[in-house]
Amino acid sequence: MGLLAGGATFRRFSVPTQLPEGLLESRVERIQRYAFRELTAEDEDRPSAGWALIANPLDTEFSESECIFDQYVGLAYRVEKRTVQPLRLQGELRRAESQILAEEEIEALPRGRLRELKETVAHNLLAQTTPRIAVCEVIWAVDRGLLLIGSASTNLCAEIREHFERTFELEALPLFPYALAGHLGLTTGAGAHLDAITEAILVPELAARIRAAAAAVELPVVLEES
């Protein structure tokens, strides 16, 4: 829970500050609609994901005082998934196969039947497995139009961003350093320096690749690294 205490890794997104009519009043209802839902036995290896309380991610019953803090909305994005270790699945499958071979006095199971047995064993093991829980904090500064997602994982951030957009019907755009400078506001002098940048490459490996490609076709290229 890095955003609440200690050091934190996060990614920033820009959200409109001009909100649709009625959105502020319906925030809690929208959050509850897209809250985390407990896994059922039928879910097998499909994950379940949704909003939970930022102060207690095991709780998914929302009230305004537990998710809205003045101009901020604080949420936890909770993901649960059942998984079975391949080695355990392999061991249980061999045990079940050996039992059938002994009972039916046959030397091998047909491929189709072996596939069905594997699915049955995997289903039974998943039903006995305690789901793994992962939690990521999310802070939305409503008046500033800023969304913080407490993770550097590209896939997880994309998943949370989609869930946020689905919940509030607002677009969340990634804030890269150049865009972030404009988002935070600059003095006149600093803004002039920003506008003077013709091309900024923020990933050294990418800059090297662009230089190599430009040299191969003898094209001039201007790169400014930061």
Backbone hydrogen bonds, N-H to C=O, Kabsch-Sander energy under -0.5 kcal/mol:
donor,donor_aa,acceptor,acceptor_aa,energy
4,L,1,M,-1.1
5,A,1,M,-1.4
11,R,149,I,-2.3
13,F,147,L,-2.3
14,S,173,L,-3.6
15,V,145,G,-2.5
19,L,17,T,-1.0
23,L,20,P,-1.9
26,S,22,G,-1.2
27,R,24,L,-0.8
30,R,26,S,-2.5
31,I,27,R,-2.7
32,Q,28,V,-2.6
33,R,29,E,-1.8
34,Y,30,R,-1.4
35,A,32,Q,-1.4
36,F,51,W,-2.8
43,D,40,T,-1.3
44,E,41,A,-0.9
46,R,43,D,-2.8
48,S,80,E,-2.6
50,G,78,R,-1.8
51,W,34,Y,-1.8
52,A,76,A,-2.5
53,L,56,N,-0.7
53,L,59,D,-2.5
54,I,74,G,-0.5
59,D,56,N,-2.6
62,F,60,T,-0.7
66,E,63,S,-1.2
67,C,63,S,-0.6
67,C,64,E,-1.0
68,I,64,E,-2.3
69,F,67,C,-0.5
69,F,72,Y,-3.3
70,D,68,I,-0.5
72,Y,69,F,-1.7
73,V,140,W,-2.2
74,G,67,C,-2.1
74,G,72,Y,-0.5
75,L,138,V,-2.8
76,A,52,A,-2.3
77,Y,136,C,-3.5
78,R,50,G,-2.9
78,R,76,A,-0.7
79,V,134,A,-2.9
80,E,48,S,-2.8
81,K,132,R,-1.6
89,L,85,Q,-2.3
90,Q,86,P,-2.6
91,G,87,L,-2.2
92,E,88,R,-2.6
93,L,89,L,-2.4
94,R,90,Q,-2.2
95,R,91,G,-2.0
96,A,92,E,-2.4
97,E,93,L,-2.6
98,S,94,R,-2.7
99,Q,95,R,-1.9
100,I,96,A,-1.9
101,L,97,E,-2.5
102,A,98,S,-2.2
103,E,99,Q,-2.4
104,E,100,I,-2.6
105,E,101,L,-0.9
106,I,101,L,-1.5
114,L,110,P,-2.5
115,R,111,R,-2.1
116,E,112,G,-1.9
117,L,113,R,-2.4
118,K,114,L,-2.2
119,E,115,R,-2.0
120,T,116,E,-2.2
121,V,117,L,-2.7
122,A,118,K,-2.6
123,H,119,E,-2.2
124,N,120,T,-2.3
125,L,121,V,-2.3
126,L,122,A,-2.4
127,A,123,H,-2.0
128,Q,124,N,-0.9
128,Q,125,L,-0.5
129,T,125,L,-0.6
129,T,126,L,-1.0
132,R,81,K,-2.7
134,A,79,V,-2.6
136,C,77,Y,-1.8
138,V,75,L,-2.9
139,I,148,L,-2.4
140,W,73,V,-2.7
141,A,139,I,-0.6
141,A,146,L,-3.2
142,V,71,Q,-2.0
142,V,140,W,-1.1
143,D,71,Q,-0.6
145,G,141,A,-1.2
146,L,141,A,-1.8
147,L,13,F,-2.9
148,L,139,I,-3.4
149,I,11,R,-2.6
150,G,137,E,-2.9
150,G,148,L,-0.5
151,S,149,I,-2.4
157,C,153,S,-2.6
158,A,154,T,-2.1
159,E,155,N,-2.1
160,I,156,L,-2.7
161,R,157,C,-2.7
162,E,158,A,-2.1
163,H,159,E,-1.9
164,F,160,I,-2.8
165,E,161,R,-2.6
166,R,162,E,-2.2
167,T,163,H,-2.1
168,F,164,F,-2.7
169,E,165,E,-1.7
173,L,14,S,-2.5
173,L,171,E,-0.5
175,L,12,R,-2.4
176,F,174,P,-0.8
180,L,176,F,-3.2
181,A,177,P,-1.8
182,G,178,Y,-1.3
183,H,179,A,-2.2
184,L,180,L,-2.6
185,G,181,A,-1.0
191,G,187,T,-2.5
192,A,188,T,-1.7
193,H,189,G,-1.6
194,L,190,A,-2.0
195,D,191,G,-2.4
196,A,192,A,-1.2
197,I,193,H,-0.5
197,I,194,L,-1.2
198,T,196,A,-0.6
201,I,199,E,-0.5
201,I,224,E,-1.6
202,L,200,A,-0.6
206,L,203,V,-0.7
207,A,203,V,-2.0
208,A,204,P,-2.1
209,R,205,E,-1.7
210,I,206,L,-2.2
211,R,207,A,-2.4
212,A,208,A,-2.2
213,A,209,R,-2.3
214,A,210,I,-2.6
215,A,211,R,-2.5
216,A,212,A,-1.8
217,V,213,A,-1.1
218,E,215,A,-0.8
219,L,214,A,-2.9
223,L,221,V,-0.6
224,E,199,E,-1.3
225,E,223,L,-0.5
226,S,201,I,-0.7
